[in-house]
Amino acid sequence: MGKQTIGFIGTGVMGFSMAGHLLTAGYPLNVLNRTREKAEPLVERGAAWFDAPGSLAEASDIVITIVGYPNDVEAAYLSDGGIIDSIRPGATAIEMTTSSPALAVRIAQRGAAKGVAVLDAPVSGGDRGGREATLSIMCGGDAEAFDRVLPILEVMGKNIQLQGPAGAGQYTKMCNQIAIAAGMLGVCEAMVYARAAGLDPSHVLDSIETGAAGSWSLSNLAPRALAGDFAPGFKVKHLVKDLEIAVESAQEMGLNLPGLDKAIELYRMLESDGEGESGTQALLKLYEQGRVV
Amino acid sequence: MGKQTIGFIGTGVMGFSMAGHLLTAGYPLNVLNRTREKAEPLVERGAAWFDAPGSLAEASDIVITIVGYPNDVEAAYLSDGGIIDSIRPGATAIEMTTSSPALAVRIAQRGAAKGVAVLDAPVSGGDRGGREATLSIMCGGDAEAFDRVLPILEVMGKNIQLQGPAGAGQYTKMCNQIAIAAGMLGVCEAMVYARAAGLDPSHVLDSIETGAAGSWSLSNLAPRALAGDFAPGFKVKHLVKDLEIAVESAQEMGLNLPGLDKAIELYRMLESDGEGESGTQALLKLYEQGRVV
């Protein structure tokens, strides 16, 4: 039996690398992307181009999506003639966009009604994790479906965990973003304090990054911000989107998360400044401009 | 020429280990501690007991202090008949308490006026770092004095950095505590969100601790808090003391640090709850009790 045909929707920075790994691993691939040119190199490597989510889903055993915003996810899956309408019973869908947990549950229920398992499986690890196939993949959904598609997930990532039923992958990704958000306040506050105290903040990092203050953000983002390098590893506008989902779901649960609230307030301010395409380390600018209250 | 005689004031959890390493390294040791019994094992190993900072300083080439609060530091150094009054010109003092940068500058000036270099050199790394002599030591003060005492600092720590003039060690330690403080908000908010979402927070850690959300606190403190283990690695009351110093100095610099402000508010609430002796991971309790606003 040949390998299952995978339909892949969304060949942006992350999706392009992930789809490429699937081709390399020998999976027949159907592709679709809003901007066709970005998918061209995959088509040249043998992927079949499709013009609509529905026709792509019809022609695939497994459908993978990694698109932009929850609205895009909803349109791809739930619109008339979309994935759920068109996908074959017995097929499986893997929704890898960072998106709303409630939407993930809704899509999984719609899928289940026609015998299609839909897993939510957002990733972390950034463009580098995508290129090197070292992504962390946080999954929610049916355990049997998870086991079936695990070999495919293993082509794209490394730390792959089933966290619970539908929505659990998205909830886990939100935990990730919440920890990052307030953590960035700490990183920026330490750095702006260092500068105001007349210290060399880069040298301060030598003292503090190896101990109890240590974090991925402190070691990876603080040095870039201090060097005036605001090129995106992860973009401000994408963090704002993620934190909006986190805030909304936290409100639904009746949780007060003041660190998250302050972080989204500041990142929205940064986006209004035209920094949406900058890396999240640009938060340091607001502190240095004395605009944080 | 024999080794210099070191006078060591403050043989609490940290100081006891540090003084022990100096004895092991062969330094003649004079000791003083508020509670004499805690210093007894050092006296049994050959340290000489002194009843007052002044008489200890008089009998020592190097004076090291690691006491409780800025008030204790001020009393030891600046009171009549204290260290500065009694220490021999040409001697060096190393003040290792986490204390106020402004006080460190004041003591260094008083020392300089009588030909005594006083370094501020607070540490991080906790009781374990103390026991294993792997402390990070953040120093401020005269560079020549730093070079002179470096062999002594190397007996107690590993990552030893001169960060600038008097006060720079304390300012660096404050950067460390500021990064930790807001970081703990992120850790606790991620964990309480995970529980509220019906996830297993420990399993969530498997997904998120190795990526961009990763931090020392997430890997070391979150698992303890989730297991209901609130034994202190670092005590709430000590973090409150440190954050009060950070807030005061940030205000002097005209900085707004909302992550720090929220953290000290919550840690003070925790201390009022009688949790001063608990480890800093006890912050999770406030979130779980729904008392964070």
Interface residues (C-beta under 8 A of the other chain):
Chain A: P101 S124 G125 G126 G129 S136 M138 N159 Q161 Q163 G164 G167 A168 Y171 T172 M174 C175 N176 Q177 I178 A179 I180 A181 A182 G183 L185 G186 V187 E189 A190 M191 V192 Y193 A194 A196 A197 G198 L199 D200 P201 H203 V204 D206 S207 I208 T210 G211 A212 A213 G214 S215 W216 S217 L218 N220 F234 A246 S249 A250 M253 G254 L255 N256 L257 P258 G259 L260 K262 Y287 G290 V292 V293
Chain B: P101 S124 G125 G126 G129 S136 M138 N159 Q161 Q163 G164 G167 A168 Y171 T172 M174 C175 N176 Q177 I178 A179 I180 A181 A182 G183 L185 G186 V187 E189 A190 M191 V192 Y193 A194 A196 A197 G198 L199 D200 P201 H203 V204 D206 S207 I208 T210 G211 A212 A213 G214 S215 W216 S217 L218 N220 F234 A246 S249 A250 M253 G254 L255 N256 L257 P258 G259 L260 K262 Y287 G290 V292 V293
